[in-house]
Amino acid sequence: MTTSTTARSRGQREPAPTGTDQAHFLAAVRPAVERHARIYFRHLRCPHAREEAVAEAVALAWAWHLRLARRGRDAALFPSALATFAARAVASGRRLCGKERANDVLSPRSQRRRGFVVCTLPAVEPLSVNPFSEALADNTRSPVPDQVAFRLDFPAWLATLDARKRAIAEDMALGHRTGELARVYGLTAGRVSQLRQEFCDDWNRFIGDRVAGAA
């Protein structure tokens, strides 16, 4: 029986974390956990949900770090493993305080398990297969044929990219800034700017080939 278990069984409180515990976690464990969580949860479109997931992963890692320290083990010796377990735990619905309810329709855990999503009605066009079509819904400047062509060509162009580049391109199209993309995908700001130009050139070639083929 561990010291913490014995303390709980006797109704005693566990020792409060010390400044040394906190400093050690911040210096040796948190950077790895936060970096891994940002990559793991990069698919979350809502920036608030993404930040909340990252914060929960860090909070769980902090709690586990303290438990291991009470048992005489140093979490800094395996920060990558701790980061992996924390991210997976948050993705499965675990939180530092409690757990997401499996029957709550607003719970990401419930949505993943049952294969559905919840969105605000104005933000979604249910009959469209193009997630960016809403950007053109109120477009009164572009000619209608150009709008139709974009709605057909853009998803087709995205399908030519690998999964990672497709995710980056979609985030760029949604307006995410270079610095944010660099942090989320573990790239330098220069590489993100380079990818913007590569995507632009590839898109121009793609629509050029489509036009030539149609002619």
SVG drawing of the C-alpha trace seen along z (x, -y; Angstrom):
<svg xmlns="http://www.w3.org/2000/svg" viewBox="-29 -42 44 44">
<polyline fill="none" stroke="black" stroke-width="0.4" points="0.0,0.0 1.4,-3.4 1.9,-6.3 -0.9,-8.3 -3.3,-5.4 -2.5,-5.0 -3.1,-8.7 -6.5,-8.6 -7.6,-5.5 -6.8,-7.4 -8.6,-10.5 -5.4,-12.5 -4.7,-14.9 -1.9,-14.2 1.2,-16.5 0.8,-19.7 3.1,-20.2 6.2,-22.1 7.9,-24.9 10.5,-22.4 7.8,-20.0 6.3,-22.8 9.7,-24.1 10.8,-20.6 7.5,-20.0 7.6,-23.3 11.2,-22.9 11.4,-19.1 7.9,-17.8 5.5,-20.5 7.2,-21.5 7.1,-17.9 3.5,-17.5 2.3,-20.8 4.2,-20.2 2.8,-16.7 -0.8,-17.9 -0.7,-20.7 0.2,-18.3 -2.3,-15.6 -5.2,-18.0 -4.4,-20.0 -7.5,-18.6 -9.8,-20.6 -11.0,-23.5 -12.2,-25.6 -9.2,-27.4 -10.9,-27.5 -11.6,-23.7 -8.0,-23.1 -6.5,-25.2 -8.8,-23.6 -7.7,-20.1 -4.0,-21.1 -4.6,-22.6 -6.3,-19.4 -3.4,-17.3 -1.0,-19.5 -3.2,-19.3 -3.4,-15.5 0.4,-15.3 0.9,-17.5 -1.3,-15.3 0.5,-12.2 3.8,-13.9 3.0,-14.5 1.8,-10.9 5.0,-9.5 7.0,-11.9 5.3,-10.7 6.4,-7.2 9.9,-8.2 9.8,-8.2 10.8,-11.1 8.4,-11.8 11.2,-13.8 12.8,-10.5 10.0,-9.6 8.2,-12.9 7.3,-11.5 5.4,-8.6 3.6,-10.8 2.7,-13.3 1.3,-10.4 -0.8,-9.0 -2.1,-12.4 -3.2,-13.3 -4.9,-10.0 -6.7,-10.3 -8.1,-13.7 -9.2,-12.5 -11.1,-9.6 -13.0,-12.1 -10.9,-12.1 -10.4,-15.4 -8.5,-16.4 -11.8,-16.8 -14.3,-14.2 -15.0,-12.8 -17.1,-13.8 -20.5,-12.2 -20.8,-9.6 -24.5,-10.4 -24.0,-14.2 -24.6,-15.2 -22.2,-18.2 -19.4,-15.9 -16.7,-15.3 -16.3,-11.8 -20.0,-11.0 -19.7,-12.4 -16.7,-10.2 -18.2,-7.1 -21.5,-7.5 -20.3,-9.1 -22.0,-12.5 -21.2,-16.2 -22.9,-19.2 -22.6,-22.5 -24.4,-25.8 -26.9,-26.0 -25.6,-29.2 -22.1,-27.8 -23.0,-24.7 -24.4,-23.9 -25.7,-20.3 -26.2,-19.6 -22.7,-20.6 -19.7,-18.3 -17.4,-21.4 -16.6,-22.7 -15.5,-26.0 -18.6,-26.7 -20.1,-28.9 -17.3,-31.4 -18.9,-32.0 -22.6,-31.9 -22.9,-35.7 -20.4,-36.4 -22.0,-38.9 -18.7,-39.9 -17.5,-36.7 -19.4,-35.5 -21.6,-32.5 -19.7,-30.2 -16.4,-31.0 -18.1,-30.2 -19.3,-26.9 -15.9,-26.1 -14.2,-26.8 -16.7,-24.7 -15.8,-21.8 -12.1,-22.3 -11.0,-23.2 -12.0,-19.8 -10.5,-18.0 -7.2,-19.9 -7.2,-19.1 -7.5,-15.4 -4.2,-15.5 -2.3,-16.4 -1.2,-14.0 -3.1,-14.1 -0.7,-16.5 -0.4,-19.0 -4.2,-18.9 -4.7,-19.7 -2.2,-22.6 -3.9,-23.9 -7.4,-23.8 -6.1,-25.7 -4.6,-28.3 -7.8,-28.6 -9.6,-29.2 -7.4,-32.2 -5.0,-30.8 -1.8,-32.9 1.7,-31.7 2.9,-31.7 -0.1,-29.7 0.4,-27.1 4.1,-26.9 3.3,-26.1 0.6,-23.6 2.4,-21.6 5.9,-21.9 7.3,-23.9 9.3,-27.1 7.5,-30.2 9.7,-30.2 8.6,-26.7 4.9,-27.7 5.4,-30.7 7.2,-28.4 4.2,-26.0 1.9,-28.9 3.8,-29.7 4.0,-26.0 0.2,-25.6 -0.4,-28.7 1.8,-27.5 0.3,-24.0 -3.3,-25.4 -2.5,-27.5 -1.1,-24.5 -4.1,-22.4 -6.7,-24.8 -4.6,-25.5 -4.5,-21.8 -8.3,-21.6 -8.9,-24.4 -6.6,-23.0 -8.2,-19.6 -11.7,-21.1 -10.7,-23.0"/>
</svg>
